[in-house]
Amino acid sequence: MKLIECVPNFSEGRRPEVVAAIRGAIAAVPSVVVLDTSSDPSHNRTVVTFVVAAEHAVAAAFAGIARARDLIDLTTHTGEHPRIGATDVVPFIPLEGASMDDCIALARSLGERVGKELDVPVFLYERAATRPDRENLADIRRGEFELARTEIGTNPNRVPDFGPNRVHPTAGATVIGARPFLVAYNVYLGDAKNLPVAKEVAKAVRGSSGGLRYVKGLGLEVDGQAQVSMNLVDTDKTPVHRAFDIVKLEAESRGVNVTWSEIVGLVPEKALFDAAARHLQLTQFTPAQVLDRKVREAVSGGQSLSGFVGSVASSDPTPGGGSVAAHAGSLAAALVQMVTGLTIGRKKYAAVEAEMKEVALKAAALVTRCSALVARDADAYVTVMNAYKLPKEGPDAARRDAAIADALVGAAEVPLETARACAEIAELAAIVGEKGNSNAVSDAGVAAILAEGGCRGAAYNVRINVASLAGDKRGAPLAAEAKALVARCSAAAERATASVERGIGA
């Protein structure tokens, strides 16, 4: 299942009954789970965060927009936060199994429906933008609802992407898009008398003014305090702690101290882990050390398939090719096990039943073995990276070289184990292809192909780590065994695929 996060911002933060009605409309759509609802009376704004299956994402967002259109009147609305519509902005964010392209398609589908059915003009922004000058939300929203009323319909540069070429009289316009995860982060600078400093600091920190590229910032007065309000649009490239450090530095240079900070809505745990690791100087910290994460995985039975695919598709280097090779091996072994299950107990195959039972046991063990290798391969890569982070100079330099060599050997041994497992799986696939249920011969062939691909991929990972060993004698035997395993696996896969061709050739 493809999971989508949606974080619509509504121009209402003072009437709980209106917020409840909008939230309820969203929550009533199938598969929606509302994770958070954050209202700010000073901003007069509410942020609803929900996750939903991709096929219901448009319906859920549309339900919220429709209720907001009927319940919010921007002609009487006041608040600190800029806004152009009753539903001001609706971003889609890809989660498990989903891609940015999925979210762009959802944004366009929602925009078209809102324009047609609700008579509200829609502008597409961020990754869904149809033109470069609309990528930045602030550029679309400049002048807010009041300026939009005069410019939409008269200024050719403000023709909406969908809907009428005029604002809705009370609901304004809506901005819809697709983007990575955003963190709404505010830093306070004490009394409201420091508002001029907050405005200067916001200008210094935001990317559009030459500050941090992935930060949008405003200086606001909120509840009698000076606030630097920020949107961190890519916390991998501009983490929370860096934004805080720059705000603190800029404020102190103007004689003002930071008093406190807050996160609005939800935040990825990685963003907080990174901040904690930076503050505590944990140079080799990884999220794999977090007890709660290990417990969650154990209780839930491990990472879901869509979660694994999403992790592979991310910009993180793990899980990588070695883990994928091991996963291919586990799928191949599972297919072999399936074919044995379709063979055992059938009169036609009574003569091979004992052999099929033995193959089934071996295949089951190989599923478990390859599944463990998925995580072990990722852990081996982390060990290599940690070794490279050791000091290059001084008394620890020699220890660093030895640690790197040992880590590279370990990182080669793990995929070598995957290659061994895949070769065994291919041989089992050949057996069930030749002797198992003929109606499942194609499944035996797919198992063999997956096993061969897993073996070749694992061998690549052996060789690339051995190549970095710079003359260490431990590398050559590992590479030689990997080469032999590929040949062995390919021969078995050829037997299996030959059975497939015989079985379906007619």
Secondary structure as UniProt FT lines:
FT   STRAND          3..6
FT   STRAND          9..10
FT   HELIX           16..27
FT   TURN            30..31
FT   STRAND          33..40
FT   TURN            41..44
FT   STRAND          45..53
FT   HELIX           54..71
FT   HELIX           74..76
FT   STRAND          87..94
FT   TURN            96..97
FT   HELIX           100..118
FT   STRAND          122..126
FT   TURN            127..128
FT   HELIX           132..134
FT   HELIX           137..141
FT   TURN            142..143
FT   HELIX           144..151
FT   TURN            152..154
FT   HELIX           156..158
FT   TURN            169..171
FT   STRAND          174..178
FT   STRAND          183..191
FT   HELIX           192..194
FT   HELIX           195..205
FT   HELIX           207..209
FT   TURN            213..214
FT   STRAND          215..222
FT   TURN            223..224
FT   STRAND          225..232
FT   TURN            235..237
FT   HELIX           240..252
FT   TURN            253..255
FT   STRAND          260..264
FT   HELIX           269..280
FT   TURN            283..284
FT   HELIX           287..289
FT   HELIX           291..300
FT   HELIX           305..313
FT   HELIX           321..343
FT   TURN            344..345
FT   HELIX           347..352
FT   HELIX           353..388
FT   TURN            395..396
FT   HELIX           397..435
FT   HELIX           438..440
FT   HELIX           441..467
FT   TURN            468..471
FT   TURN            473..474
FT   HELIX           475..504
//
